[in-house]
Amino acid sequence: MRKIQNAFDQLIFDAGEALRNKLLRARNTVVWYSIYWRRMQRQLADKGIRAFNSDIGREYLLDQFGKYDYATLSKRDKDIVKIVNVLCEFYATGTLVGARERIVLEGIIGNQVKQFINYLVSLRLKPFTTREREHYLSRFLFYLKDLDITSMSEVNKVVILKYLKTLDGHKPTVVHMTLRAIRTFLKYLFEQGVLNMDTSLSVPKDKYVKQPRLPSTYKVEEVQRMIRAIDRSRACGKRNYAMVLLASRLGLRASDIACLKFENLLWQQSLISFNQYKTGRLLQLPLLTDVGEAIIDYLKYARPVSDEPYVFLTGRPPIGRIGSSSVTHAVQQAFIASGVNIEHRRHGPHALRHSLASLLLEKSTVMPVITEVLGHENSASTRYYLRIDLTSMKQCMLDVPPVSEDFYSQKGGYFYA
């Protein structure tokens, strides 16, 4: 570890420790933040600035980007702004506050929002979704507080429309997410009997249409190359190899791999049987030979001794079930190590799931079978993958009818000169 020589060094060290121990950021993230802070320290030193404070941090950003519009910055530049602001925040407060801690929910409405979020959690919505609703409702709550509104029964269409005017400068996605959060919250209060009228019906509709991205897919050769890149001589490599095979060969979601228990492995029937975390539906898939052998290799030679019912465990104390983020990280690291081109392509477990669906489509597998393999509730979800079936799309191409040469030279025509 670099020797601490001055207050700037101490600030960087302490901020890194806060990232690691308080916000529980990954080691690579802390290293990346520290590297940039050191780079900034050297750049400031070249200008004769040996200390740091929040004003210096803000001036540094102005020197880098001018009077920037944050929304127009590239992702890399946005990351730089965030990294510098983190150091400014730590200098000013002596600590770092996570996004969830910044959300303040007070009063009667605040407590109702908390109950609503707990209700969403009970529905097993994704944590990202619940945090999103909480975020937009907390901003709406600040607006209501400024108006001295202390009860949701006072919220009507006029109040909501006036709030929307404060969002005019934001992207359409912000407005859409805000409306959705308010609408679902009002619907919840009506269903719980808190409101006498269903005022969710008064929330205006917007015309926002999310354009879905094409699924990221990889060819069979690329997936094989990624799998071969995993170092199976190490304990964590044996675990990651088994997890990656479950994702690539069977299309399992990261959450289902992380939650896999011994009772789900039916060795006699060569089946994997479990209730999916996302849908709760029972899914049974064949326990393929290479997948089974990889799991056995991990259990015999790499899995820590533990009474945990889960198959895949953390490699370091405290020993316990791994999280879905660890599964995602394992797949991403394997892709990076393999040298496969991942530019503009997602490279986590879901990309392997998409790749399996693409392979099945290429083999002309019927839609109901793909639906069963992927564990979808119905074929409507599976149709999402039809957009990547270029072979079938080509069969739907129509010939362009010939056009007479006179069309292009007719008087008054578009090409007439």
Order of alpha helices (4+ residues) and beta strands (2+ residues): alpha-alpha-alpha-alpha-alpha-alpha-alpha-alpha-alpha-alpha-alpha-alpha-beta-beta-beta-alpha-alpha-alpha-alpha-alpha-alpha-alpha
